[in-house]
Amino acid sequence: MKNKILYRALLLVSFIGINAALLFGIGKTFAFLNSGADRSSMLRIQDKEVAAYMPKLIWKDTLNPGRTLDPQALSDIATDYVNSWYTKNKAQQLSDTLYIPAIG
C-alpha cells in the first residue's frame, strides 16, 4: 500500500516538474524571440568614441548635376565611414574577421 502511494506521488511530482520545466523553456524561448536584435551589435556601432587616430575627411565637389547633399547627410556619412574604418583596422590589428567592439 505504501509503495503504491509513493509511486503515485513520485509520478505526480515528476509530471508537474516536467510540465513546469517545459513551460519555463517555452517561456524563455518566446522571451528571447520577442527581444529582437540588438542593432548596435549588428551594425557594430559604438556608444563612445574611442580616443584613437581618426582619418581626416575632405569632401571633394565632383560637380555632378543632381541633388546636393545637406550638411547633416554628409556628417552622417562621415561618421559611418570613420566607424567602419576604425572597426576594420581594429579587426586587422587583432587578426579577427568578426570584430565587434564592446559597448558601454
C-alpha positions in Angstrom: 0.0 0.0 0.0 2.8 2.4 0.9 4.7 1.6 -2.3 1.6 2.3 -4.4 1.1 5.8 -2.7 4.8 6.5 -3.0 4.7 5.5 -6.7 1.7 7.8 -7.4 3.3 10.7 -5.5 6.5 10.3 -7.4 4.7 10.1 -10.7 2.6 13.2 -9.9 5.7 15.2 -8.8 7.7 14.2 -11.8 4.7 15.1 -14.1 4.4 18.5 -12.5 8.2 19.0 -12.7 8.4 18.1 -16.3 5.5 20.3 -17.3 7.0 23.2 -15.3 10.4 22.8 -17.0 8.7 22.6 -20.4 6.6 25.8 -19.8 9.7 27.6 -18.4 11.7 26.6 -21.6 8.9 27.7 -23.9 8.5 31.0 -22.0 12.3 31.7 -22.2 12.2 30.9 -25.9 9.4 33.3 -26.6 11.1 36.0 -24.5 14.3 35.5 -26.5 12.4 35.7 -29.8 10.5 38.8 -28.8 13.6 40.6 -27.6 14.6 41.4 -31.1 18.1 42.0 -32.4 20.4 44.5 -30.8 21.1 46.9 -33.6 24.2 48.3 -32.1 25.9 44.9 -32.1 24.6 44.0 -35.6 25.8 47.3 -37.1 29.0 47.4 -34.9 28.2 50.9 -33.6 29.9 52.1 -30.5 28.3 54.3 -27.9 31.5 56.1 -27.0 34.1 57.4 -29.4 37.5 55.7 -28.9 40.4 58.1 -28.5 42.3 56.8 -31.5 43.7 58.1 -34.7 40.8 59.2 -36.8 41.3 59.9 -40.5 40.6 63.4 -41.7 37.8 63.6 -44.3 37.8 66.2 -47.0 34.8 66.3 -49.3 35.6 67.0 -52.9 33.0 68.6 -55.1 32.6 66.4 -58.2 30.4 69.0 -60.0 27.8 66.3 -60.8 24.4 67.7 -61.7 21.8 66.5 -59.3 20.5 66.9 -55.8 23.0 68.3 -53.4 23.7 66.7 -50.0 22.8 68.6 -47.0 25.4 69.0 -44.2 23.7 66.5 -41.9 23.8 63.8 -44.5 27.5 64.5 -45.1 28.1 64.3 -41.4 26.3 61.0 -41.1 28.2 59.5 -44.0 31.5 60.7 -42.4 30.6 59.3 -39.0 29.7 55.9 -40.6 32.9 55.9 -42.6 35.1 56.6 -39.6 33.3 53.9 -37.5 33.8 51.4 -40.3 37.4 52.5 -40.8 38.1 52.0 -37.0 36.4 48.6 -36.9 38.3 47.4 -40.0 41.6 48.5 -38.6 40.9 47.1 -35.1 39.9 43.7 -36.7 43.1 43.7 -38.7 45.1 44.5 -35.6 43.5 41.7 -33.6 43.5 39.3 -36.6 39.8 38.8 -36.0 37.5 38.7 -39.1 34.4 39.2 -36.9 35.5 42.0 -34.6 32.6 43.5 -32.7 33.6 46.3 -30.3 32.4 46.2 -26.7 29.6 48.6 -26.0 29.4 50.6 -22.8 
